Amino acid sequence: MDGSKIEEAVERLLLEPKSVEVDGQRVENQSIGDLIEADRYLASKKALKRRAFPVRVAKMASGGGAL
């Protein structure tokens, strides 16, 4: 999920009621906190899949050059 879809879902949840009951059937929306936690989880998963810039550490030794 990209950031724009999460933002749209949060905006939609803010406009809708938390729970609705009609003819004995009850429906509840996900809480905004749960949605934000899910977004963080997905972002961390995506970050782990992405290859980081490889950094190589090496010891440098000067060659016996004359001045």
N, C-alpha and C positions, 0 to 999 in steps of 0.2 A: 504494500500500500504506500502510495506516495503521500507527501504532506498535504496536498490540496484535498485529497479524499478525506483525510482525517479532519481537516478544518471544516469541510462541508458537513461531515457527520456530527461534529460538535455543535455547529450552528443549528443544524436540524434538531438535535436533542434539546437545545436551549429553548426552541420554539414550541416543542411538543410537551405534553404533560408526562410526568414520571410513570404513572399507571392509569389505566382506563378499565372500567368494568361496564359491560353491556350484556344484558340478558343472562347474567350469571357467568359470563366468560370474562376472565381478567387477563390483561396484557400489560407487561412492564417493560420499560426501556432499559438499556444498559446505562449504568451510571457514567458520568463524565470522567470520574477518576479511573474507572476500569478501562475506559477507552484510551485515556492518556497513558496508562501503564502498558496497554497492549501496543500502542504506538512506540513507546520506548523500547519494548522487547523486540519488536520487528526491526527497529532502527539498529539496535545492537547486533542482531543477527545479520543484517545486511552489511554492517561495518566489518564483521568478522569474515565474511565471505570475500570482501574486497581485498585485493592484494595491496599490501603496503609498499611504499618505496623501499627497495632493499638497501640497507646500509651495511657496508662491510668495514670492519675495523681491522687494520693491519699495522704492524710495527714497521716503521721506516728506519732504515739504517743508511747513514751517509757513506758513499763510496770514497775512497781515499783520493779525492781530487786535490790538486795543488792550486794555490791562490796565485 
